[in-house]
Amino acid sequence: MRHFGHVAPEVRQRLFHREPRDFTADSPARLLATALGATLYSPATRPSLADDILKQAGNGVVSMVLCLEDSIDDADVPAGEENLVRQLADLGSRPAAEPPLLFIRVRAPEQIPDLVRRLGDSVRLLSGFVLPKFTEERGLPFLEALTAAETHTGRRLFAMPVLESPELLYRESRVDTLEGISRAVDKYRDRVLALRLGVTDFCSSYGLRRAPDMTAYDVQVVASVIADVVNMLGRADGTGFTVTGPVWEYFRHSERMFKPQLRQSPFLEVQAVELRERLLEHAMDGLLREISLDQANGLLGKTCIHPSHVLPVHALSVVSHEEFSDAQDILRPERGGGGVLPSAYTNKMNEVKPHRAWAERTLLRAEAFGVAHEDVGFVELLAAGIPG
């Protein structure tokens, strides 16, 4: 699979200075964590789940979570498990099927070995499990169950813990909770692909819900916990993990209080005015702003609950030609001793030692999402990626 693989080859050649690279479920974990992109959640109860998975893969989705937790009613869990097992068996029987990376979001540790047993040969389609409401105390049994399942199947299975518990949100318990989470995920570092943020649960603890005009970073009680998670668990010194962006809840905008957050000029320049109007109609200007703030705050990828959210995440994850040029200059072998140099774009200074970690992350993102041509911006990437 590859990002923008659903786009015609001649269009990719026009868009990319360097195209996204191919990867598989067996690729190195560091690349997979970067390449997760927009992780689309789907209730496990969907009667056409196998068809849905392939449809979304054909539209550019590279990672999906099949959910047995909050997206379905408590009473529907047994039926959801049965449907999940049946649908994955159906998917596995299709020789030409090329599904995305698939994860199951469970409720309890004991579901992991039970589902692995029931899936049988279909377990080869799985990349791992999403672990809800993760703390050290609640999370370790999940990680132990996943490790046992991996040993039983002989297949690499990843964990994606969801950080969403009240203990993490509340100021008086936050540091202790983060330290406990850090101990748990460090113990199973090779199995933890990424950490996911459950911002909806954070808001729930205070009876809050952000409007489509607002981002998670406008809700200060949420912004503070995101900052602390990145501070303690997202460091670039080798101890950190990939932390993914929070879910965006909206896919249609009924009424506006504030001005749209998308400038007109980038769309006018490439004759894409209708695309801008469509994005505004579906509340995508708020989503685009939140994705940009995710990246500025050290998050990569995003939890998505609607297919229309996938392309904006991927388009804004593509490395610009300017970023790529700066990163390459910073990492040239002859720059190993440090120093300062002007950007090839003559608009900034690149300081080699402080910017090295950024450059390394940028080149890894370039592998996963590609590098745009010098004259290609996010508008062209958005327009080209829309399914025909």
C-alpha positions as CSV (number, residue, x, y, z in Angstrom):
1,M,0.0,0.0,0.0
2,R,1.0,3.6,-0.3
3,H,-0.4,7.0,0.3
4,F,-2.1,8.6,-2.7
5,G,-1.9,5.1,-4.3
6,H,-5.5,5.6,-5.5
7,V,-4.4,8.6,-7.6
8,A,-3.5,7.9,-11.2
9,P,0.3,7.5,-11.8
10,E,0.5,10.5,-14.2
11,V,-1.2,12.7,-11.6
12,R,1.2,11.6,-8.9
13,Q,4.1,12.4,-11.2
14,R,2.7,16.0,-11.6
15,L,2.2,16.4,-7.8
16,F,5.3,14.8,-6.3
17,H,8.9,15.7,-6.3
18,R,9.3,12.3,-4.5
19,E,6.4,10.0,-4.4
20,P,5.3,8.2,-1.2
21,R,7.0,4.9,-0.8
22,D,5.3,1.5,-0.7
23,F,4.9,-0.2,2.6
24,T,3.2,-3.3,4.0
25,A,2.0,-4.5,7.4
26,D,5.5,-6.1,7.8
27,S,7.4,-2.8,7.3
28,P,9.5,-1.4,10.1
29,A,7.5,-0.1,13.0
30,R,8.9,3.4,12.8
31,L,7.7,3.8,9.2
32,L,4.3,2.3,10.0
33,A,3.8,4.7,13.0
34,T,4.5,7.6,10.7
35,A,2.4,6.3,7.8
36,L,-0.8,5.6,9.8
37,G,-2.2,8.9,8.6
38,A,-5.9,9.3,9.0
39,T,-7.0,6.2,11.0
40,L,-10.7,5.6,10.1
41,Y,-12.9,4.1,12.8
42,S,-15.8,1.8,11.9
43,P,-18.3,0.1,14.2
44,A,-17.6,-3.7,14.1
45,T,-21.4,-4.2,13.8
46,R,-21.6,-2.9,10.2
47,P,-23.2,-5.7,8.1
48,S,-21.1,-4.9,5.0
49,L,-17.8,-4.5,6.9
50,A,-15.6,-6.4,4.5
51,D,-16.9,-4.5,1.5
52,D,-16.6,-1.2,3.4
53,I,-12.9,-1.9,4.3
54,L,-12.0,-2.5,0.6
55,K,-14.0,0.5,-0.5
56,Q,-12.1,2.8,1.9
57,A,-8.8,1.2,0.9
58,G,-9.6,2.1,-2.7
59,N,-10.2,5.7,-1.7
60,G,-6.8,6.1,0.0
61,V,-7.4,4.8,3.6
62,V,-4.3,3.0,4.8
63,S,-5.3,2.3,8.5
64,M,-8.7,1.4,10.0
65,V,-9.9,0.5,13.5
66,L,-12.8,-1.9,13.8
67,C,-14.5,-0.8,17.0
68,L,-16.1,-3.0,19.7
69,E,-16.0,-0.2,22.3
70,D,-17.7,3.2,22.5
71,S,-19.0,3.2,18.9
72,I,-21.5,0.4,19.7
73,D,-24.1,-0.3,22.4
74,D,-23.0,-2.4,25.3
75,A,-25.7,-4.9,24.4
76,D,-24.3,-5.3,20.8
77,V,-20.9,-6.5,21.8
78,P,-21.5,-10.2,21.3
79,A,-23.1,-9.6,17.9
80,G,-20.3,-7.2,17.0
81,E,-17.7,-9.9,17.8
82,E,-19.5,-12.4,15.7
83,N,-19.9,-10.0,12.8
84,L,-16.2,-9.1,13.0
85,V,-15.1,-12.7,12.9
86,R,-17.4,-13.4,10.0
87,Q,-16.5,-10.3,8.0
88,L,-12.7,-10.8,8.4
89,A,-13.1,-14.4,7.3
90,D,-15.0,-13.1,4.2
91,L,-12.3,-10.6,3.5
92,G,-9.5,-13.2,3.9
93,S,-11.2,-15.5,1.4
94,R,-10.9,-12.8,-1.4
95,P,-7.6,-13.5,-3.1
96,A,-7.3,-10.1,-4.7
97,A,-8.2,-8.1,-1.6
98,E,-5.7,-5.5,-0.4
99,P,-7.0,-4.2,2.9
100,P,-5.4,-1.4,4.9
101,L,-3.7,-1.9,8.2
102,L,-6.5,-3.2,10.5
103,F,-6.8,-2.9,14.2
104,I,-9.5,-4.0,16.6
105,R,-10.6,-1.8,19.4
106,V,-11.5,-4.0,22.3
107,R,-13.1,-3.4,25.7
108,A,-11.4,-5.9,27.9
109,P,-8.0,-7.8,27.9
110,E,-9.7,-11.2,27.6
111,Q,-11.2,-10.2,24.3
112,I,-7.8,-10.3,22.7
113,P,-7.0,-14.0,23.0
114,D,-10.7,-14.9,22.5
115,L,-10.9,-13.0,19.2
116,V,-7.5,-14.3,18.0
117,R,-8.7,-17.8,18.6
118,R,-12.0,-17.2,16.8
119,L,-10.4,-15.5,13.9
120,G,-8.2,-18.5,13.1
121,D,-6.4,-17.9,9.8
122,S,-8.0,-14.5,9.4
123,V,-5.7,-13.1,12.1
124,R,-3.2,-12.6,9.3
125,L,-5.2,-9.6,8.3
126,L,-4.7,-7.9,11.7
127,S,-2.0,-5.5,12.6
128,G,-3.0,-5.2,16.2
129,F,-5.4,-3.9,18.8
130,V,-6.5,-0.5,20.2
131,L,-6.5,-0.4,24.0
132,P,-9.1,1.9,25.6
133,K,-8.8,4.1,28.6
134,F,-5.2,3.3,29.1
135,T,-3.4,3.7,32.4
136,E,-0.6,1.6,33.9
137,E,-3.0,-0.4,36.0
138,R,-5.6,-1.0,33.4
139,G,-3.1,-1.1,30.5
140,L,-0.7,-3.8,31.5
141,P,-3.2,-6.7,31.4
142,F,-4.0,-5.6,27.8
143,L,-0.3,-5.6,26.8
144,E,0.2,-8.9,28.5
145,A,-2.7,-10.4,26.6
146,L,-1.5,-9.0,23.3
147,T,2.0,-10.4,23.8
148,A,0.5,-13.8,24.6
149,A,-1.6,-13.6,21.5
150,E,1.4,-12.7,19.4
151,T,3.3,-15.7,20.7
152,H,0.4,-18.0,20.0
153,T,-0.1,-16.8,16.4
154,G,3.5,-16.2,15.5
155,R,2.4,-12.9,14.0
156,R,3.6,-9.4,14.9
157,L,0.7,-7.6,16.6
158,F,0.9,-3.9,17.7
159,A,-0.8,-2.1,20.5
160,M,-2.2,1.4,20.1
161,P,-3.2,2.6,23.7
162,V,-5.8,5.3,23.9
163,L,-5.0,8.0,26.5
164,E,-8.5,9.2,27.6
165,S,-9.0,8.5,31.3
166,P,-10.0,11.1,33.8
167,E,-6.9,10.4,35.9
168,L,-4.9,11.7,33.0
169,L,-7.0,14.8,32.6
170,Y,-7.2,15.9,36.3
171,R,-4.3,18.1,37.3
172,E,-3.8,16.4,40.7
173,S,-3.3,13.0,39.2
174,R,-1.9,13.8,35.8
175,V,1.8,13.5,36.4
176,D,1.5,10.2,38.3
177,T,-0.7,8.8,35.6
178,L,1.7,9.9,32.8
179,E,4.6,8.4,34.7
180,G,2.7,5.1,35.0
181,I,1.7,5.1,31.4
182,S,5.4,5.8,30.5
183,R,6.5,2.8,32.5
184,A,3.9,0.5,30.9
185,V,4.6,1.5,27.3
186,D,8.3,1.5,27.8
187,K,8.2,-2.1,29.1
188,Y,6.4,-3.1,25.8
189,R,8.1,-0.5,23.6
190,D,8.5,-2.9,20.6
191,R,4.8,-3.6,20.7
192,V,3.5,-0.1,21.0
193,L,3.0,1.4,17.5
194,A,1.5,4.8,18.5
195,L,-0.4,6.5,21.4
196,R,-3.9,7.9,20.6
197,L,-5.6,10.8,22.3
198,G,-9.3,10.4,23.4
199,V,-10.2,14.1,23.4
200,T,-14.0,13.4,23.4
201,D,-13.6,11.6,26.7
202,F,-11.6,14.5,28.1
203,C,-14.3,16.9,27.2
204,S,-16.9,14.6,28.6
205,S,-15.3,14.9,32.1
206,Y,-16.3,18.6,32.1
207,G,-19.5,18.4,30.1
208,L,-17.8,20.1,27.1
209,R,-18.0,19.7,23.4
210,R,-16.0,21.9,21.0
211,A,-18.0,23.6,18.2
212,P,-17.0,23.3,14.5
213,D,-15.5,26.8,14.7
214,M,-13.2,25.6,17.5
215,T,-10.2,23.3,17.6
216,A,-9.1,21.1,20.5
217,Y,-6.5,23.7,21.2
218,D,-9.1,26.3,21.9
219,V,-10.4,24.2,24.8
220,Q,-7.8,25.0,27.3
221,V,-8.3,22.1,29.7
222,V,-7.8,19.7,26.7
223,A,-4.9,21.7,25.3
224,S,-3.1,21.4,28.6
225,V,-3.3,17.6,28.7
226,I,-2.2,17.3,25.0
227,A,0.8,19.5,25.9
228,D,1.7,17.3,28.9
229,V,1.3,14.0,26.9
230,V,3.7,15.3,24.2
231,N,6.0,16.7,26.9
232,M,6.4,13.3,28.6
233,L,5.7,10.7,25.9
234,G,6.5,12.4,22.6
235,R,10.1,13.4,23.0
236,A,12.6,13.2,20.1
237,D,15.4,11.8,22.2
238,G,14.6,8.1,21.6
239,T,12.3,7.7,24.6
240,G,9.2,9.1,22.9
241,F,6.4,7.6,20.8
242,T,4.3,8.7,17.9
243,V,1.2,10.5,19.3
244,T,-1.7,10.9,17.0
245,G,-4.2,13.8,16.7
246,P,-7.7,13.8,18.3
247,V,-10.9,13.0,16.4
248,W,-12.8,15.7,14.5
249,E,-16.5,15.2,15.1
250,Y,-18.1,17.3,12.3
251,F,-18.8,16.6,8.7
252,R,-21.4,19.3,7.9
253,H,-21.7,22.9,9.0
254,S,-25.2,24.1,9.6
255,E,-24.5,27.7,10.9
256,R,-21.5,29.9,11.3
257,M,-20.7,32.3,14.1
258,F,-17.2,33.2,12.9
259,K,-15.6,33.9,9.5
260,P,-14.3,30.9,7.5
261,Q,-10.7,29.9,8.3
262,L,-9.7,29.2,4.7
263,R,-8.0,31.9,2.7
264,Q,-9.4,32.4,-0.8
265,S,-6.2,33.0,-2.7
266,P,-4.7,29.5,-2.7
267,F,-7.9,28.2,-4.3
268,L,-8.2,31.1,-6.8
269,E,-4.6,30.4,-8.0
270,V,-5.5,26.9,-9.0
271,Q,-9.1,27.5,-10.1
272,A,-10.5,25.5,-7.2
273,V,-13.1,27.9,-5.8
274,E,-15.8,25.1,-5.8
275,L,-13.5,22.9,-3.7
276,R,-13.2,25.7,-1.1
277,E,-17.0,26.1,-1.0
278,R,-17.4,22.4,-0.5
279,L,-14.8,22.3,2.3
280,L,-16.6,25.2,4.1
281,E,-20.0,23.5,3.7
282,H,-18.6,20.4,5.4
283,A,-16.8,22.2,8.3
284,M,-13.4,21.2,6.8
285,D,-11.8,24.6,7.5
286,G,-11.9,23.8,11.2
287,L,-10.5,20.4,10.5
288,L,-7.7,21.8,8.4
289,R,-6.8,24.3,11.1
290,E,-6.8,21.6,13.8
291,I,-4.5,19.3,11.6
292,S,-2.1,22.2,11.3
293,L,-2.1,22.7,15.0
294,D,-1.7,19.0,15.6
295,Q,1.5,19.1,13.6
296,A,2.7,22.2,15.3
297,N,2.3,20.6,18.7
298,G,4.1,17.4,17.8
299,L,1.2,15.1,16.8
300,L,1.1,13.0,13.6
301,G,-1.9,11.4,12.0
302,K,-5.4,11.7,13.3
303,T,-8.4,9.6,14.5
304,C,-11.2,9.9,11.9
305,I,-14.9,9.0,12.1
306,H,-15.9,10.0,8.6
307,P,-14.3,9.2,5.2
308,S,-14.3,12.8,4.1
309,H,-11.7,13.6,6.8
310,V,-9.1,11.2,5.4
311,L,-7.9,13.2,2.5
312,P,-7.3,16.5,4.4
313,V,-5.1,14.7,6.9
314,H,-3.1,13.1,4.1
315,A,-2.8,16.2,2.0
316,L,-1.4,18.2,5.0
317,S,1.0,15.4,5.8
318,V,2.8,15.6,2.5
319,V,6.2,17.2,3.0
320,S,6.6,20.5,1.1
321,H,9.5,21.0,-1.2
322,E,10.8,23.7,1.1
323,E,10.7,21.5,4.2
324,F,12.4,18.7,2.3
325,S,15.2,21.1,1.1
326,D,15.8,22.4,4.6
327,A,15.8,18.9,6.1
328,Q,18.3,17.6,3.6
329,D,20.6,20.5,4.1
330,I,20.5,20.1,7.9
331,L,21.4,16.4,7.7
332,R,24.2,16.6,5.2
333,P,27.2,14.6,6.5
334,E,29.5,17.6,6.4
335,R,27.1,19.4,8.8
336,G,27.8,17.0,11.6
337,G,29.7,19.5,13.6
338,G,26.7,22.0,13.7
339,G,26.6,25.5,12.6
340,V,24.0,27.8,11.0
341,L,23.2,28.1,7.3
342,P,20.7,30.0,5.2
343,S,17.8,28.1,3.8
344,A,18.0,27.3,0.0
345,Y,14.7,29.3,-0.1
346,T,16.5,32.3,1.4
347,N,13.7,33.0,3.9
348,K,15.1,31.5,7.1
349,M,18.1,30.3,9.0
350,N,18.6,26.6,9.6
351,E,20.5,25.9,12.8
352,V,22.0,22.4,12.3
353,K,22.0,20.9,15.9
354,P,18.7,22.3,17.2
355,H,16.9,21.4,13.9
356,R,18.3,17.9,13.5
357,A,15.5,16.1,15.2
358,W,12.9,18.0,13.2
359,A,14.8,17.2,10.0
360,E,15.0,13.5,10.8
361,R,11.2,13.4,11.4
362,T,10.6,15.3,8.3
363,L,12.5,12.9,6.1
364,L,10.7,10.0,7.6
365,R,7.4,11.7,6.9
366,A,8.6,12.3,3.4
367,E,9.1,8.5,3.0
368,A,5.5,7.9,4.1
369,F,3.7,10.8,2.4
370,G,6.0,12.0,-0.3
371,V,7.4,15.4,-1.2
372,A,5.4,17.8,-3.2
373,H,6.8,19.6,-6.3
374,E,8.0,23.1,-5.6
375,D,4.9,24.7,-7.1
376,V,2.3,22.2,-5.6
377,G,0.4,23.1,-2.4
378,F,-2.2,21.5,-0.3
379,V,-5.1,22.7,-2.5
380,E,-3.7,20.7,-5.5
381,L,-3.2,17.6,-3.3
382,L,-6.7,17.9,-2.0
383,A,-8.2,18.3,-5.4
384,A,-6.3,15.4,-7.0
385,G,-7.0,13.0,-4.1
386,I,-10.8,13.3,-4.2
387,P,-12.2,10.0,-5.5
388,G,-13.7,10.3,-9.0
